[in-house]
Amino acid sequence: MTSSGEYTVSETARAAEISRQAYYKWLNRRLSSLREQQEREVLEEIKRIEKRVKSKMLV
């Protein structure tokens, strides 16, 4: 875990039982469908909300 409380790619990949290479391949894949693009947008919004919530918890 990093000093900011986030997990490293290695730790996350190990927990998911995948290789780091598989994670990066997935991360950098081409989005082939509208649904995949929408899912990525939703995921990014979830990450933004999570950051806001965490920053408020630190105050």
C-alpha positions, 0 to 999 in steps of 0.5 A: 500500500502506498503512503496515500493509502492506495494499493499498488498495481502489483498488489491489485493484480495479485489480489485479482490473481492476474499478472501486471502485464494482463492488467496493463493490456486490459487498461490500454485496450481499444474500446470497441463498443459504445457500451465499453466506452460508457462503462469506462466513463462510469468508472471514471466518475466513480473514481472522482466521487471516491476521491472527493469522499476520501478527501472529506474524510481526511478533513 
